[in-house]
Amino acid sequence: MDVAPAVSIAFCFLVLPGFLVVLASRCGLRAAIGLSGVVSASVLAVTGVVAPYLGLDWNPLTLVIGTAVAALLTAAVRLLLDRAVRRPAAGSVPATRPAGAHAAGSSRLASSGAVREAAGLSAVAVAACLIGWRFIQIFQQPGYISQTADNIFHLNVVRYMQDTGSASVLTAGGVQGTGPAFYPAVWHGVTALVADTAGIGIPEAANSVNIVIGAILWPLGAVFAARVLFGNRPAVMFAAAVASSAFSAYPYLLVDWGVIYPNFYAMALVLPAVALAALIIRRAARDPRGAWILLWLALLVCPGLALSHPNALLVLLVALLPLAVSAYAGWAVPVFRRPAPVRTRVWCVLAGLAGVAVLAAAWVALRPLPVRDFGNTWQPYQTTAQAVGEVLLTTHALRDAAYATAVLVLVGAVALLRAKTTRWYLAGYLLIALLFVFASGVENSPLRTFLTGGWYDDQNRLAAATAVLAVPLAAKGAVVLADLLGSVLRRVRTPRRAAAIVSIVAVLATLFLVSQETTVRPAVQEAAKRYTLGPDSDIMSTNELAMFEELTDIVPEGSAVAGNPWDGSAWVYMVSGRTALFPHIQTPMTPERALIAAHLRDAATDPQVCDALEELNVDYAINSGELIYLPGNPANEAYPGIAGLDGVPGFEKIDQIGTVELFRITACD
């Protein structure tokens, strides 16, 4: 199947809404491109929540309306701000001047604005090719699916949105059959839109969306952040682009482990949000009135981060904490060192207390489990010393050291220590790295869960966050090494431009070759093992898929199908649209569900079973007879009443493909 149209459609949904909204703010083309992904996430999220209240179904037209409203509102805010400050609108946010760092060593090639913009887009295109190629290797075929537990839920949510016509995060959890419930489901909403618009299956739509997120959205934000932090040199842009493809923990880990697609999407949005914060502080220091429109964009960014996955907002808070403290200190210290009105000092104290309160409230509110449940989360897998070693070697999960990125991150860290205005970014990176150390290498305790509970104490999520923040550091390190090499080449009478080009190409080629072979290739091979669709696939086999596809014509709408979710039947709903009694391996057990799971085969002799079946509209049952997911897990043996129904009184076999059998329940007729 050709999924190029689906990828193009996914690109439009994931990028264009935010691009148009930021353009309406008149903050410049570069800001519109760099912030397009993270603002699009907010447009998608808010439109999905509001649409049901307006009686609008989830479709491209609804998204167009949401985009138009956001763009018009942004244009109105810009107009009001321009009038309030009584001056003509600023032409462009200086989004790419270095945050306090000079652009010494810039070649003449970077002197032209048009060339710089072409270089930026070219850099993103290079990363898109590198990462896109790897994602194709992971997914292998457009219709292959990650045969993992979390993906059962994710793909079912997409179907739920298609069926209900709603992409609201307030109701997405209703796919479990227990009523509307919150779930951060912006990724699912985009995937549902792509599936409907392109007329393709949910697996194909999911893979198309993930390719756009990993190969385009992610390097787009990484390059933008590097430009904001370290300047507009082509070397900076290409270094960020290549570095964005060089870590195993992101973008590759989150389409492997779990899988946790919402986290994968959300992490791609963090760096442009960090860059926006840096722009706000920089503009506020130079021209406070000009920072208001950037603050409006920051307000627009927050819903997308929070509703794509709250983890992203937590990562952003940690990364920006040093910047916020530094900015506050720059304001507060002079207030108390010099004579100042009491009112000013009071406001200064209140602002500090408010900041602490907001951070504390967010830290508590965004943690999914209370601290007292610290024993129910992911456990550490190594010692503290080993965890520190993994940070230094830019690796995780006891994988081989990633020497290429480790060297560049270290060089970049040293460079940032020497540049006072960017030390805050290094401090933010170290704070996230410290949380990874706690999650992976500190004994389980209430303190550990207090610090890392927002990530479920899961080292994989924090490994990804650490890698995300490491990319600009690696890019800075690459540029520093290239400049050193260039200075050596110039000493042997190499022309300046040639020395600059040769040096950056040499450094980035080394980074590419070493990282791709020793770090990325093993990660991609490991991830590819999860994506299958064959006779012996872990959860859903080709026989099961064929049976589920036939259910659309056999099972009437409104009838539910009982089956052991551990043998693939949880995907009955995703494939056929017919209700699965157990749509996930962790479906909450109501008394009726528990009775059916344990005693369905006794329906002919136990009236209580028939009562439960009638209550839940269960008229059919399915037996796989194939491999059970995670054999040996006691949880997959909790459905004895649904097993071995062939020949049992009250069950009529009406279809069979391989060992997969479909029964109509006649016991209660």
N, C-alpha and C positions, 0 to 999 in steps of 0.2 A: 504493500500500500504506500502511495506517495503522500507523505505527511507535510510536504513543503507548504501547501496552503494553510494547514493547521498551525504550523510554526509561525507563518506570517500573521495569521489572525491573532495568535497568542501575543505576538510582539505588539500589535496594535492595542490590544486590551491592557497590556502591562506597562506600556510606555506612553502612548499618545495622550490619554487623559491628563496625566500630570504635566506633560510637555506643554499642552495648551493652557493649563491653569497657570503655570509659572510664566509663560509668555504674557499672559494677561496682567501679571504683576509688573511688567516692564523692567525686570531685573537682568535682562540680557540673555543672549542665546546660549552662552556657555552654562549659565545657571539653569536655564530651562532644560538643557540636555542632561546635565549632571543630576538634577533633582527630579527628573521625570518619573523614575521608577518609584521612589518613595512617596511622592505626592499622588501618583496613580493608585498606589495601595490604599491611600486614604479615600480617594474618590470611590474606588470599588467597595471599600468597607462601609462607608457612610451611605452610599446609594443602596447597597444591599440591605441595610438596616431600615432605611426610611421608606423604601419602595412598597413594602407590604401595607404600611399605614396609608399609603396613597392609592391602594388598589392596583398597583403596577406589578406585572410579572417580571421575573428576572430574564432579561433579554438584551440584545445590543442597543435597542432603542432606549430602554431604561437607562443604560449606562451613558448614552449620548446626552440624555436629559440631565443626569447627575453631573456630567462633565460641564455642560453648558451653565448649569446653576453655579457650580464651583468657580468657573472662569469669570462669570459675570459678577459674582460676589467679590472675587479678588480684584477685578478691575474697579469696582465701586470703592473698595477699601483703598486702593492706590489713589483714586481720584480724591477721596476725602483727606487722605494723608497729605497729598500735594497741596490741597487748599489750606489745610491746617498749618502747614509750615510756610505757606505763602511764598512758594518758589516753584519754578518749572520742574517737571518730573525729571529725576536723574535718568541718564541714558542707559547706564549699565552698571551692574554690581561688579566691582573688581574682583571677580571670583577666583582669579587665577594668579594674583600677585601673592608672593610667599608671605605667610603669617609671621612676619618679623625676620624671616630669613632672606638674605640677598640672593640674587640670581647671577652671581659672578660666574664667569665661565660660559655664559650663554653664547652659543655660536651665532654667526650672522644669519644662519638658516632660521633662527627663532625670532628674527626681528620683524618679520611680517605677520600681522594678525591672521591673515588668511592661511598662511602656511602653518601657523600654530594650530588653528582649528582643524586643518586637514591632518596634521600630525596626531591630534587628539583622537579624531575619528579613526584614523589608520591604526592607532594603537589598540583601540577597542576592537577593531576588525581582526587584528592579529590574535588577540586573546579569544575572540569568538571562535576563530578557526581552531585554536589549540584546545580549548575546553570543549567546544562542540564535538570535535573528533573523539575526545575521550568519553563524552556522554553517549555518543552513538555506540562506542565499544561496550559501554555498560549496558545499555538497553537492548542492543543487538538487533531486535526486530521491533517495529512500531507497536505491535500488540502484546509484547511481553510485559509481564507485571512482576513487581517485587513480591515474591512469595514469603511475606513476613506478616506477623500478627497485626501490626499497626496499619498496614496497608488495607486489611479487610475493612477497617473503619473508614479510612480515607476515601476509598473508591465507592463505598456505600453512601457516604455523605454526598458525593457528587451526584449519584443517582437520586438521592432524596431531594436535592435542590432542583433537579430536572423535573421531578414529579410534582413537587409542591409549588414550583414557580417562585421560590423564595431563596435568596442567598444570604439571609440575615444570620449574623453570628449569634443572635439571641435565641434562635430556634434550631440551629444546625444539629445540636445534640439530640434532637428528637428522633434521629434515625435509629436510636436504640429501642424505640417503641415505648418509652416511658414518659412521653410528653415533651414539649419544647424545653430546650436547655441550652445554655451558652456553650459555644465552642469557637475558638479562633479559626474561622473558616474562610478567610479571604482567598487562600489558595484554591479551595474547593469551588468557590464561586467563579473564579476565572476558568477553571477546568470545565465546569458545567457550561459556561458560555462558549468555550472553544468547541466542545463536543456538539452542542446544538447548532452553532453557526457553521461549522465545517462539515456537519453530518457524519461524524465518525464516532467510534466507540470510546468509552471512557478510558480504557488503557492507552489508546493512541493519543487521546487528548491530554492525559496526564503526562506522558513522555514528551509531548510537544511543549507543554507549558514548562516543564522542568528544564528542557534544553534552552528555552529563552531566558529563564531565570539564571541558570548557571553560566551560559555562554555569552549572554548579552547584558542582562541587568546587573549581574555581579561585577564584571570588569568595568562597566560604565561607571558605577559608583566608585570603584577603586581608583580609576584614573582621575575622576573628578576630585576625590579627596586628596590624592597626591598633588594635583595641581594647586589646590587651595593651600596645602601645607608647605609645599616645597618649591612652588614656582612653575612657570609656564614652559620650561624647556622641553623639547621633544624627548630628550633623554629621560626626564622624569616620567613622562607619559608612557613611553614604551617600557620602562623599567617596571612601572606599576602594572601594566598589562601582562607582561611575562610573569611577574611575581604572583599575579592573581591565579595563574594556572599551576603554580609550583608546589602548593601545600596539599597534603593528603587530607587533612582534617576539614578543609573547606576549599572547593565546593563538593568534593566527592564523598566524604564520610556520611553526610546527612541524607544522601540518596541510597545509602548502603545499610547503615545501622538503623533499626527501628521498623520501618522507615518513618522519618518525621518530616514530611513534606512542608507543613506549616513553618517549622523551625528553619528549614532550608530556604524558604522564601524570605522569611523575616531577616535572616542574617545577611542577605544580599542588600538590605535596605539600611544597614547600620552605618556604613562609612559615609554615604552622602549626608546622613543626618548629622554625623560628627562634623563634617565639613561645613554644613550650614551653621552650626553653633560657632565654629571658629570665625566664620564670616560675620556673624552678629557681633561677637566681641570686638573684632577688628574694626568694624564700621562704627560701633558705639564709641570706641575710644577716639576715633577721628571725627565723626559727625553723628552725634547721638540721634538727631532727627531722621537721618537716613537709615537708621537701623529698624525703624518701625515696620516697614514692609517686609523685612527679613523676619521679624518676630511673627508677623502674620503667617508667613510661609512655615515657620517653625510650628505654629499652632496647627496648620494644615497637616503637617507631617505626623503629628502624634497619633491620631486615630489609626493610620495605616500600620505604624509600628506596634501599637498595643493590640490591634485586632488581627493582624497577621499572625503574631504570637507575642504574648507579653514578655517572653524571654528577651526579645530584641530591645524592648524599652529598658529592661534591667541592664543589659549590656551597654546601652547608650548612657544610662545614668552613671554607671561605674566609669566608663571611659571619659565622661565629661566632668566628673567630680573634681579632678585636679584643676581643670580650666575654670570651673565655677568658683572654687576656693581662691584661686589666683586672682580672678577678676574681682571677687568680693574684697579680698585683702588690699588690692590696689585702690579700692574706693574707701574702705573702712579705716585703714591705718592712718592716712593723712587726716581723716576727720578727728581722730583721737590724739594725734601728735600735735596738731596745731589748734589754735583757738577756733571754736566752731559753735554755732547756736545749739542750745540744748535740744531743740526740736530736730535738728539734723542728726544729732547723735542718737536720739531715741529712734528715729526712722532707720538709722543704720543698724541698731541692735535688733529692731523688729524684723528687718529684712533678713538678717542672719538667722534669726529664730524661725522665720517662715520657711527659709530654705531647708533647714534641718528637719522641720516638721513635714514638709513635702517629701523629702527623701525617705524619712522613716515610714511615712504612710504608704508610699509606693513600695518600699521594701517589704512591708508586711502584707499589703493588699495583693501584690503580684506573686506571693509565694503560695503555691497550690496546696501545700500541706502545713499544718501547724508544727511548731518545733517539737512538741511532745511526741510526734509520730516519726522521730528521727530513725527509728529502727525499721521503718517500712519503706525506706528509699534505697537507691543504689549504693552499694558498699564500695569502699576503696579497694584497689587491686594491687597496690604497690606501697613501698615505704615513702616517707617524705623526701628523702634524699633522691630516690629514683624519680619522683615526680618533678623535683627541681631540675634534675638532669634532662627529663623529657622537654621541659620548657626551654632549656638552653640549647637543646639539639632539635628544637622545633618538630617534635614528634609526639606520639601518644600511643596508648594501648599496647605498650611494650613492642612497638614496631621499630624497625631499623632507624638509626639516626639519619636525619635529613641535613647533611653537612652543608650543602650549597646554600639553602635558606638560612641555616643557623649562622653561617659566617656573615651573610648580608644583614641579618637582623642585628647581630652584635655590632657590626660597623655602623649601621644606621642608628643604633642606640647611643653609641659614643658620639656620633655627629650631633644628635639631638641634645645630648648633655652639654655640648659646647655652644649650642644656640639657645639662649635663654627663653626666647618666645615660643619654642616648641617643646620645651621640657615637659609641659603638661601632658602632651600626647604620650610621651614615653611613660610617664607616671600612670596614665590610664591603662596602658598596655600591661604594665607590671601588676596593677591591681587585678585585672582579669586573669593574668597568669597565676597570681596568688590564689585566686578562687579555684582555678584548675588544680593547683597543688592540694588544696583542701579536699576537693572532691575525689581526687584520684589517689592521694597519698597520706591522708590524715585519718586517724581512727575515728569511727563513727561516734558522734556525740551531739548534744543539743547545739553546741557552738558551730559545729560543721554544718548542720542543717539550717541554722540561723543565717549563715553566710551563703550557702550554696543551695538552699531549699527552693529558691526561685527557679532553679534548673533541675529540680527533682534529685539533687545531689548526684547528677549524672555527669560523669567526666566527658562523655562524648559531646554533649552540647557545649560544655565549657572549652573543650579542645577546639571545636569549630569557632567559637567566639575568639579564642586566643589567636587562631590562624587568621581570622578576618582582620583583627587589629595589627597583626604582624606584617601584613602586606605593604602598607606604606613605609614601615621601617625597612623592610627588605628593599623596596624601591629606592629609598634614600641611601641605603648602603651600596646598592649597585651604582648609583650616580657618583657617590664619593670615590669608590674604587675606579670607576671609569675616568673620573677627573685626575686621579693620581696616575693612572696609566697614560692618560693623554699628556700630562706634564712630562713624563719620561720620554714619550715619543717626540715631543717638541724639542727636547734637549738634543735629540739626534737629527735635528733639522727636518722633521716632518711638518708639512704645512698644518696650520692650526685647525682648519676645517677637517682635513683628512685625519688628523690625530684624534679629534673629537668623535668622528664617526667610527673609526676603527676601534677606539677604546670601548665605546658603549656597545658596539656590536660584539666585541670579544667577550665582555663581561656577561651580556645577556645570552649569548650563545652558550657560554659555559653553564650559566644558571639553567637554561632550558635543557641542555643535554644531560647534565648530572641529575637534576630534579626529576625529569621525566623518566629516566631509567631507574633510578634508585628509590624514588618516593612515589611518584604518581602511578607508574605502571603497576606495581604491586597492589596499590589501593584500587585501581580500576579493575584488575583481575579479580580481586576479592569481591567487589561490588557486583560484578557481572554474574557471579555465582547465584545471586539472589533472584536475578531476572530470568525466568524461564516460563515456558508453557509447553509441556510435553507430557508423555504418558506417565512419568514418574515425578512430576513436580510436587513440591512439598505440601502445598495446600490445595490448589485447584489444578487438576490434570486436564488434558484435552478431552477425555471421555466425560468428565464432569462438566466442562464447558459446553460440550455438545448437548448434554442432557438439560443443562440450565437454559440454553437457548430454546429448546423445545417447550419449556414450561409456559412460554408466552402464549402458545396455541392450545395448551392442554389445561392449564390451571386458570379458572375464571378470575377476573379482577375481584379483589376483596377477600379471596381465600388465601390463607397462610399455609406455608410449607414447613413441617417440622423436620429437623435434621441435626446431626452432630456438627456444630460449627468447626470442629477441629478437623473434619475430613473434607472441607471445602464448601459445604452447603451454606456457610455464612455469605458466600458470594452469589447465592440464588437471586438476591434482590438486585445487586449491581448488574447482573447479566440480563435477567428476565423482567425486572420490575415487579415481580410478585413478592409478597411479603414473606420474609424469612422469620420464623419464630425466634431463632437465635441468630441475630445479624452480626454477632461478634463473639469471640471466644470468652470475652468478659461481659457478656450481656447480663444485666442485673436479673437475678433470679426472684421473680415473684412467686407466690405459692402455686399459682396455676402453671407457670413455666416449670417449676421444680417437679410438680406432679407428672407433667407430660414427659419430662426428661427421664424420670425414674420408672414410669409405669405406662407409657403409651401402649406397649404391646399387650397390656391387660385391659384395653378399652372394652373388649367384648364382655368382660365379667365385672368390671369396676365402674359403676355409674359416675363416680367422682371424676374419673378421667374424661368421660363424655361431657360432663359439665364444664370442665376446664377447656376442652376442645371447642365447645360451643361458645364459651366466653371469649376466646381468642380467635375464633373463625378459622381454626385449623382443620382443613379437609384433606390434606395430602401429607405424605411423609416420604423422605428420600434416604436411601442407604447407599453409601459409596462402595464399601468393600475394598477401598484402596488405602494407601498409606495415610496414617494419622499424623498430623503435624506434631512435631516434638514428641515422638514416641517415648513412653516412660513417664511422661508428666501425668500425675494423678488427675489433673483437671480434665484431661481429655477422655477420662473414663467415667465421667459424671453423667453420662447419657445412656445408661443400659436399656432403658425402655424403648429407645429408638433403633436399637441394633437388631439385626437378624429378623426382619419382619416377613420374609418370604415363607409362606405356608402358615402364618399365624392367623387364627380366625379373626375376621373383621378387617382384613387388609387385602385389597385387590391390586395385584401388580398390573399396571397399565402401560409401562414402558421400561426398556432396559437397554443400556449402551455399555458394553463391556461388563464390568461388575457393578455399575451404577444402576440402581433400581428405583423406580418411582411407583408409589402406592397411593391408591385412593382409600381413604379411611371409611369403611362401610359399617363399622361396629356400632356407630351411633345413629344410623339411618332409621 
